[in-house]
Amino acid sequence: MASDPTRFDIDVPRWDQDTFTGRLWHFFNITDVRTVLLPNSALDEAKQLVTQSRLGVVPPGTTREQQYYAKKLYDSAFHPDSGERMNILGRMSFQVPGGMAITGAMLQFYRTAPAVVFWQWVNQSFNALVNYTNRNAASPITGKQIGIAYVTATSAALVTALGLNLYTKKAPSLVARWVPFGAVAAANFVNIPMMRQQEIANGIKVTTKEGNELGYSQKAAIKGISQVVLSRVTMAAPGMIILPIIMEHLEKYRFMQRIRVLHAPIQITLVGCFLTFMVPAACSLFPQTCSMPVSSLEPRLRQVVQERYGDTVSHVYFNKGL
């Protein structure tokens, strides 16, 4: 008897997650900005269909493509650890509209200290929300810790931006245009580890390939968070490094000098073009389910694995977050 094509393991990724190309297609799919326009009712219906698919009891007439679309909406809007619907502003699918507006403004209004302070504050507020939304939800964080992380990262961004602005006053104008990227990169190295400090302090849950829990590892947390920091800096780099070069060249033309009021909208639009590709590309740099050799774990955890599985388990797995 032929198998039912509408019954399959919906949690098996549609594209190969062991390759960059496969991960890229996956993140192009779930960071689709159109998903943020859908009402909560549509997202809840998608979650219900995913749950039914997992149980093998999909409604009659439901196609495989409908289940894949439901999984796309589920992955874009619900946290992979908790299953809770994420804040719309913190979702990766909101990174393009949110990031293009804020980044475009930072690149346009970089000359005066008040403008630098305001837009760096806006950016770090947005980043804090994104980092909290995409944390590993198995490691809870208190309101006080969130506040400390937010203040520390915002301070790092402001100190970097204002310091570089002073340092580059006599530098070529292009160098001054790169100051916002320096501030964003510095803040990412502070914001993400601070927002996920519980994972560093207490460890992150690691499992076997089959999903059997083994314990919590601080080394795994550090590896996962380091990859997230690198991904976030990579996400911002092309737009914040290449776009200033483009604008520096274009602003020499008379037609651009006559439409200065449009410089900000132009930069915001161009940043959007960069982010449309860079958000999924940066998320794809490393597998979402990260792995680590058992030999790299803490001695106590390594001993637990050896006692339970001997040499049959060579790697452990964990969700690194986004």
TORKOL-4160 file (C-alpha; in steps of 0.2 Angstrom, whole numbers, padded with zeros to 4 digits, m for minus):
322
<pt num="1" X="0000" Y="0000" Z="0000"/>
<pt num="2" X="0007" Y="0017" Z="m0005"/>
<pt num="3" X="0011" Y="0029" Z="0010"/>
<pt num="4" X="0001" Y="0044" Z="0013"/>
<pt num="5" X="0010" Y="0059" Z="0005"/>
<pt num="6" X="0002" Y="0071" Z="0017"/>
<pt num="7" X="0010" Y="0062" Z="0032"/>
<pt num="8" X="0028" Y="0066" Z="0036"/>
<pt num="9" X="0039" Y="0072" Z="0049"/>
<pt num="10" X="0036" Y="0091" Z="0048"/>
<pt num="11" X="0050" Y="0095" Z="0060"/>
<pt num="12" X="0063" Y="0088" Z="0048"/>
<pt num="13" X="0070" Y="0104" Z="0039"/>
<pt num="14" X="0064" Y="0105" Z="0021"/>
<pt num="15" X="0082" Y="0110" Z="0016"/>
<pt num="16" X="0098" Y="0102" Z="0021"/>
<pt num="17" X="0104" Y="0111" Z="0037"/>
<pt num="18" X="0122" Y="0104" Z="0035"/>
<pt num="19" X="0125" Y="0115" Z="0020"/>
<pt num="20" X="0125" Y="0134" Z="0019"/>
<pt num="21" X="0114" Y="0134" Z="0004"/>
<pt num="22" X="0101" Y="0123" Z="0013"/>
<pt num="23" X="0101" Y="0135" Z="0028"/>
<pt num="24" X="0100" Y="0150" Z="0017"/>
<pt num="25" X="0084" Y="0144" Z="0008"/>
<pt num="26" X="0077" Y="0139" Z="0026"/>
<pt num="27" X="0080" Y="0157" Z="0032"/>
<pt num="28" X="0074" Y="0165" Z="0016"/>
<pt num="29" X="0058" Y="0156" Z="0020"/>
<pt num="30" X="0056" Y="0160" Z="0038"/>
<pt num="31" X="0062" Y="0178" Z="0037"/>
<pt num="32" X="0050" Y="0182" Z="0024"/>
<pt num="33" X="0044" Y="0200" Z="0029"/>
<pt num="34" X="0026" Y="0196" Z="0023"/>
<pt num="35" X="0023" Y="0185" Z="0038"/>
<pt num="36" X="0024" Y="0200" Z="0050"/>
<pt num="37" X="0008" Y="0207" Z="0041"/>
<pt num="38" X="m0002" Y="0191" Z="0046"/>
<pt num="39" X="m0015" Y="0192" Z="0060"/>
<pt num="40" X="m0012" Y="0182" Z="0076"/>
<pt num="41" X="m0027" Y="0171" Z="0071"/>
<pt num="42" X="m0018" Y="0165" Z="0056"/>
<pt num="43" X="m0002" Y="0162" Z="0065"/>
<pt num="44" X="m0012" Y="0152" Z="0079"/>
<pt num="45" X="m0021" Y="0142" Z="0065"/>
<pt num="46" X="m0003" Y="0138" Z="0058"/>
<pt num="47" X="0003" Y="0132" Z="0075"/>
<pt num="48" X="m0013" Y="0121" Z="0077"/>
<pt num="49" X="m0009" Y="0113" Z="0060"/>
<pt num="50" X="0009" Y="0110" Z="0064"/>
<pt num="51" X="0003" Y="0102" Z="0081"/>
<pt num="52" X="m0009" Y="0091" Z="0071"/>
<pt num="53" X="0004" Y="0086" Z="0058"/>
<pt num="54" X="0016" Y="0081" Z="0072"/>
<pt num="55" X="0002" Y="0070" Z="0079"/>
<pt num="56" X="m0002" Y="0063" Z="0062"/>
<pt num="57" X="m0020" Y="0069" Z="0062"/>
<pt num="58" X="m0021" Y="0082" Z="0049"/>
<pt num="59" X="m0038" Y="0087" Z="0043"/>
<pt num="60" X="m0044" Y="0078" Z="0027"/>
<pt num="61" X="m0039" Y="0087" Z="0011"/>
<pt num="62" X="m0024" Y="0095" Z="0019"/>
<pt num="63" X="m0010" Y="0095" Z="0007"/>
<pt num="64" X="0009" Y="0094" Z="0010"/>
<pt num="65" X="0012" Y="0112" Z="0004"/>
<pt num="66" X="m0001" Y="0118" Z="0016"/>
<pt num="67" X="0008" Y="0110" Z="0030"/>
<pt num="68" X="0025" Y="0117" Z="0024"/>
<pt num="69" X="0017" Y="0134" Z="0024"/>
<pt num="70" X="0010" Y="0132" Z="0041"/>
<pt num="71" X="0028" Y="0127" Z="0047"/>
<pt num="72" X="0035" Y="0142" Z="0039"/>
<pt num="73" X="0023" Y="0153" Z="0049"/>
<pt num="74" X="0026" Y="0143" Z="0065"/>
<pt num="75" X="0045" Y="0145" Z="0063"/>
<pt num="76" X="0044" Y="0163" Z="0059"/>
<pt num="77" X="0033" Y="0168" Z="0074"/>
<pt num="78" X="0035" Y="0155" Z="0088"/>
<pt num="79" X="0050" Y="0152" Z="0099"/>
<pt num="80" X="0058" Y="0135" Z="0095"/>
<pt num="81" X="0061" Y="0132" Z="0114"/>
<pt num="82" X="0045" Y="0138" Z="0122"/>
<pt num="83" X="0032" Y="0137" Z="0108"/>
<pt num="84" X="0026" Y="0154" Z="0113"/>
<pt num="85" X="0022" Y="0168" Z="0100"/>
<pt num="86" X="0036" Y="0180" Z="0099"/>
<pt num="87" X="0035" Y="0199" Z="0100"/>
<pt num="88" X="0032" Y="0205" Z="0082"/>
<pt num="89" X="0046" Y="0218" Z="0083"/>
<pt num="90" X="0059" Y="0205" Z="0089"/>
<pt num="91" X="0056" Y="0192" Z="0076"/>
<pt num="92" X="0069" Y="0189" Z="0062"/>
<pt num="93" X="0056" Y="0192" Z="0049"/>
<pt num="94" X="0055" Y="0210" Z="0056"/>
<pt num="95" X="0073" Y="0213" Z="0054"/>
<pt num="96" X="0072" Y="0220" Z="0037"/>
<pt num="97" X="0059" Y="0234" Z="0040"/>
<pt num="98" X="0065" Y="0237" Z="0057"/>
<pt num="99" X="0084" Y="0237" Z="0053"/>
<pt num="100" X="0082" Y="0247" Z="0037"/>
<pt num="101" X="0074" Y="0261" Z="0045"/>
<pt num="102" X="0086" Y="0262" Z="0060"/>
<pt num="103" X="0102" Y="0259" Z="0051"/>
<pt num="104" X="0097" Y="0271" Z="0037"/>
<pt num="105" X="0094" Y="0284" Z="0050"/>
<pt num="106" X="0111" Y="0280" Z="0059"/>
<pt num="107" X="0120" Y="0282" Z="0042"/>
<pt num="108" X="0112" Y="0298" Z="0037"/>
<pt num="109" X="0112" Y="0307" Z="0054"/>
<pt num="110" X="0130" Y="0304" Z="0060"/>
<pt num="111" X="0137" Y="0321" Z="0061"/>
<pt num="112" X="0131" Y="0328" Z="0077"/>
<pt num="113" X="0132" Y="0321" Z="0094"/>
<pt num="114" X="0113" Y="0323" Z="0099"/>
<pt num="115" X="0109" Y="0313" Z="0083"/>
<pt num="116" X="0122" Y="0300" Z="0086"/>
<pt num="117" X="0115" Y="0298" Z="0104"/>
<pt num="118" X="0097" Y="0297" Z="0099"/>
<pt num="119" X="0099" Y="0284" Z="0085"/>
<pt num="120" X="0112" Y="0273" Z="0094"/>
<pt num="121" X="0099" Y="0273" Z="0109"/>
<pt num="122" X="0085" Y="0268" Z="0097"/>
<pt num="123" X="0096" Y="0255" Z="0089"/>
<pt num="124" X="0101" Y="0247" Z="0105"/>
<pt num="125" X="0083" Y="0247" Z="0111"/>
<pt num="126" X="0078" Y="0237" Z="0096"/>
<pt num="127" X="0093" Y="0226" Z="0097"/>
<pt num="128" X="0089" Y="0222" Z="0115"/>
<pt num="129" X="0072" Y="0217" Z="0111"/>
<pt num="130" X="0078" Y="0206" Z="0096"/>
<pt num="131" X="0091" Y="0198" Z="0107"/>
<pt num="132" X="0079" Y="0194" Z="0121"/>
<pt num="133" X="0066" Y="0187" Z="0109"/>
<pt num="134" X="0078" Y="0175" Z="0101"/>
<pt num="135" X="0087" Y="0170" Z="0116"/>
<pt num="136" X="0088" Y="0151" Z="0121"/>
<pt num="137" X="0072" Y="0151" Z="0131"/>
<pt num="138" X="0077" Y="0136" Z="0142"/>
<pt num="139" X="0088" Y="0149" Z="0152"/>
<pt num="140" X="0077" Y="0162" Z="0160"/>
<pt num="141" X="0083" Y="0179" Z="0163"/>
<pt num="142" X="0077" Y="0192" Z="0176"/>
<pt num="143" X="0070" Y="0209" Z="0173"/>
<pt num="144" X="0085" Y="0216" Z="0183"/>
<pt num="145" X="0098" Y="0207" Z="0171"/>
<pt num="146" X="0089" Y="0213" Z="0156"/>
<pt num="147" X="0090" Y="0231" Z="0162"/>
<pt num="148" X="0109" Y="0229" Z="0166"/>
<pt num="149" X="0112" Y="0221" Z="0149"/>
<pt num="150" X="0102" Y="0235" Z="0140"/>
<pt num="151" X="0111" Y="0250" Z="0149"/>
<pt num="152" X="0128" Y="0242" Z="0147"/>
<pt num="153" X="0126" Y="0239" Z="0128"/>
<pt num="154" X="0118" Y="0256" Z="0125"/>
<pt num="155" X="0133" Y="0264" Z="0135"/>
<pt num="156" X="0145" Y="0254" Z="0125"/>
<pt num="157" X="0137" Y="0260" Z="0108"/>
<pt num="158" X="0137" Y="0278" Z="0114"/>
<pt num="159" X="0155" Y="0278" Z="0120"/>
<pt num="160" X="0161" Y="0270" Z="0104"/>
<pt num="161" X="0151" Y="0281" Z="0093"/>
<pt num="162" X="0155" Y="0298" Z="0102"/>
<pt num="163" X="0173" Y="0293" Z="0104"/>
<pt num="164" X="0176" Y="0288" Z="0086"/>
<pt num="165" X="0167" Y="0304" Z="0081"/>
<pt num="166" X="0179" Y="0314" Z="0090"/>
<pt num="167" X="0194" Y="0304" Z="0084"/>
<pt num="168" X="0188" Y="0305" Z="0066"/>
<pt num="169" X="0185" Y="0324" Z="0065"/>
<pt num="170" X="0200" Y="0327" Z="0055"/>
<pt num="171" X="0199" Y="0311" Z="0046"/>
<pt num="172" X="0192" Y="0309" Z="0028"/>
<pt num="173" X="0173" Y="0311" Z="0028"/>
<pt num="174" X="0171" Y="0292" Z="0022"/>
<pt num="175" X="0180" Y="0287" Z="0039"/>
<pt num="176" X="0167" Y="0297" Z="0049"/>
<pt num="177" X="0153" Y="0288" Z="0039"/>
<pt num="178" X="0159" Y="0271" Z="0046"/>
<pt num="179" X="0158" Y="0277" Z="0064"/>
<pt num="180" X="0140" Y="0270" Z="0066"/>
<pt num="181" X="0146" Y="0252" Z="0061"/>
<pt num="182" X="0160" Y="0253" Z="0074"/>
<pt num="183" X="0147" Y="0257" Z="0087"/>
<pt num="184" X="0135" Y="0244" Z="0081"/>
<pt num="185" X="0149" Y="0230" Z="0081"/>
<pt num="186" X="0155" Y="0235" Z="0098"/>
<pt num="187" X="0138" Y="0235" Z="0106"/>
<pt num="188" X="0134" Y="0218" Z="0099"/>
<pt num="189" X="0149" Y="0211" Z="0108"/>
<pt num="190" X="0142" Y="0218" Z="0124"/>
<pt num="191" X="0123" Y="0216" Z="0121"/>
<pt num="192" X="0121" Y="0198" Z="0116"/>
<pt num="193" X="0132" Y="0190" Z="0130"/>
<pt num="194" X="0124" Y="0202" Z="0143"/>
<pt num="195" X="0106" Y="0198" Z="0137"/>
<pt num="196" X="0111" Y="0179" Z="0138"/>
<pt num="197" X="0122" Y="0180" Z="0153"/>
<pt num="198" X="0111" Y="0166" Z="0162"/>
<pt num="199" X="0117" Y="0154" Z="0149"/>
<pt num="200" X="0135" Y="0158" Z="0151"/>
<pt num="201" X="0133" Y="0157" Z="0170"/>
<pt num="202" X="0123" Y="0141" Z="0171"/>
<pt num="203" X="0126" Y="0133" Z="0154"/>
<pt num="204" X="0114" Y="0129" Z="0140"/>
<pt num="205" X="0105" Y="0112" Z="0138"/>
<pt num="206" X="0114" Y="0099" Z="0127"/>
<pt num="207" X="0107" Y="0083" Z="0120"/>
<pt num="208" X="0111" Y="0068" Z="0110"/>
<pt num="209" X="0107" Y="0069" Z="0091"/>
<pt num="210" X="0090" Y="0060" Z="0096"/>
<pt num="211" X="0086" Y="0074" Z="0108"/>
<pt num="212" X="0090" Y="0065" Z="0124"/>
<pt num="213" X="0095" Y="0078" Z="0137"/>
<pt num="214" X="0112" Y="0076" Z="0144"/>
<pt num="215" X="0114" Y="0091" Z="0155"/>
<pt num="216" X="0120" Y="0110" Z="0154"/>
<pt num="217" X="0136" Y="0116" Z="0147"/>
<pt num="218" X="0144" Y="0133" Z="0149"/>
<pt num="219" X="0156" Y="0129" Z="0135"/>
<pt num="220" X="0142" Y="0126" Z="0123"/>
<pt num="221" X="0134" Y="0142" Z="0128"/>
<pt num="222" X="0149" Y="0152" Z="0125"/>
<pt num="223" X="0151" Y="0144" Z="0108"/>
<pt num="224" X="0133" Y="0147" Z="0103"/>
<pt num="225" X="0133" Y="0165" Z="0109"/>
<pt num="226" X="0150" Y="0168" Z="0100"/>
<pt num="227" X="0142" Y="0162" Z="0084"/>
<pt num="228" X="0127" Y="0173" Z="0086"/>
<pt num="229" X="0138" Y="0189" Z="0089"/>
<pt num="230" X="0148" Y="0185" Z="0073"/>
<pt num="231" X="0132" Y="0182" Z="0063"/>
<pt num="232" X="0124" Y="0199" Z="0069"/>
<pt num="233" X="0140" Y="0209" Z="0065"/>
<pt num="234" X="0140" Y="0201" Z="0048"/>
<pt num="235" X="0122" Y="0205" Z="0045"/>
<pt num="236" X="0125" Y="0223" Z="0048"/>
<pt num="237" X="0142" Y="0224" Z="0039"/>
<pt num="238" X="0139" Y="0225" Z="0020"/>
<pt num="239" X="0126" Y="0239" Z="0022"/>
<pt num="240" X="0135" Y="0249" Z="0035"/>
<pt num="241" X="0152" Y="0248" Z="0026"/>
<pt num="242" X="0148" Y="0248" Z="0007"/>
<pt num="243" X="0133" Y="0260" Z="0008"/>
<pt num="244" X="0144" Y="0274" Z="0015"/>
<pt num="245" X="0156" Y="0272" Z="0000"/>
<pt num="246" X="0141" Y="0273" Z="m0012"/>
<pt num="247" X="0134" Y="0288" Z="m0004"/>
<pt num="248" X="0151" Y="0297" Z="m0003"/>
<pt num="249" X="0152" Y="0295" Z="m0022"/>
<pt num="250" X="0135" Y="0299" Z="m0026"/>
<pt num="251" X="0134" Y="0315" Z="m0016"/>
<pt num="252" X="0147" Y="0323" Z="m0027"/>
<pt num="253" X="0135" Y="0324" Z="m0041"/>
<pt num="254" X="0125" Y="0340" Z="m0043"/>
<pt num="255" X="0108" Y="0331" Z="m0044"/>
<pt num="256" X="0111" Y="0323" Z="m0027"/>
<pt num="257" X="0116" Y="0340" Z="m0020"/>
<pt num="258" X="0099" Y="0346" Z="m0026"/>
<pt num="259" X="0089" Y="0333" Z="m0017"/>
<pt num="260" X="0097" Y="0332" Z="0000"/>
<pt num="261" X="0080" Y="0330" Z="0008"/>
<pt num="262" X="0079" Y="0313" Z="m0001"/>
<pt num="263" X="0096" Y="0306" Z="0006"/>
<pt num="264" X="0088" Y="0298" Z="0021"/>
<pt num="265" X="0075" Y="0289" Z="0011"/>
<pt num="266" X="0087" Y="0283" Z="m0002"/>
<pt num="267" X="0099" Y="0276" Z="0012"/>
<pt num="268" X="0084" Y="0268" Z="0021"/>
<pt num="269" X="0079" Y="0260" Z="0004"/>
<pt num="270" X="0097" Y="0254" Z="0000"/>
<pt num="271" X="0099" Y="0247" Z="0017"/>
<pt num="272" X="0083" Y="0237" Z="0015"/>
<pt num="273" X="0090" Y="0230" Z="m0001"/>
<pt num="274" X="0106" Y="0224" Z="0008"/>
<pt num="275" X="0096" Y="0217" Z="0023"/>
<pt num="276" X="0084" Y="0207" Z="0012"/>
<pt num="277" X="0099" Y="0196" Z="0008"/>
<pt num="278" X="0110" Y="0198" Z="0023"/>
<pt num="279" X="0097" Y="0194" Z="0036"/>
<pt num="280" X="0095" Y="0176" Z="0030"/>
<pt num="281" X="0113" Y="0175" Z="0024"/>
<pt num="282" X="0120" Y="0179" Z="0042"/>
<pt num="283" X="0108" Y="0168" Z="0050"/>
<pt num="284" X="0114" Y="0154" Z="0039"/>
<pt num="285" X="0132" Y="0156" Z="0044"/>
<pt num="286" X="0131" Y="0142" Z="0057"/>
<pt num="287" X="0118" Y="0128" Z="0060"/>
<pt num="288" X="0103" Y="0133" Z="0071"/>
<pt num="289" X="0106" Y="0116" Z="0080"/>
<pt num="290" X="0124" Y="0118" Z="0085"/>
<pt num="291" X="0136" Y="0103" Z="0089"/>
<pt num="292" X="0151" Y="0101" Z="0100"/>
<pt num="293" X="0163" Y="0086" Z="0102"/>
<pt num="294" X="0160" Y="0077" Z="0119"/>
<pt num="295" X="0179" Y="0079" Z="0122"/>
<pt num="296" X="0177" Y="0098" Z="0122"/>
<pt num="297" X="0164" Y="0098" Z="0136"/>
<pt num="298" X="0166" Y="0101" Z="0155"/>
<pt num="299" X="0174" Y="0086" Z="0164"/>
<pt num="300" X="0158" Y="0083" Z="0174"/>
<pt num="301" X="0147" Y="0083" Z="0159"/>
<pt num="302" X="0159" Y="0072" Z="0149"/>
<pt num="303" X="0159" Y="0059" Z="0163"/>
<pt num="304" X="0140" Y="0059" Z="0162"/>
<pt num="305" X="0140" Y="0056" Z="0143"/>
<pt num="306" X="0153" Y="0042" Z="0145"/>
<pt num="307" X="0143" Y="0034" Z="0159"/>
<pt num="308" X="0127" Y="0034" Z="0150"/>
<pt num="309" X="0133" Y="0031" Z="0132"/>
<pt num="310" X="0151" Y="0025" Z="0132"/>
<pt num="311" X="0159" Y="0030" Z="0116"/>
<pt num="312" X="0143" Y="0029" Z="0105"/>
<pt num="313" X="0140" Y="0047" Z="0107"/>
<pt num="314" X="0154" Y="0058" Z="0100"/>
<pt num="315" X="0145" Y="0075" Z="0099"/>
<pt num="316" X="0131" Y="0084" Z="0109"/>
<pt num="317" X="0119" Y="0096" Z="0101"/>
<pt num="318" X="0110" Y="0112" Z="0107"/>
<pt num="319" X="0100" Y="0127" Z="0101"/>
<pt num="320" X="0112" Y="0142" Z="0099"/>
<pt num="321" X="0098" Y="0155" Z="0097"/>
<pt num="322" X="0098" Y="0168" Z="0084"/>
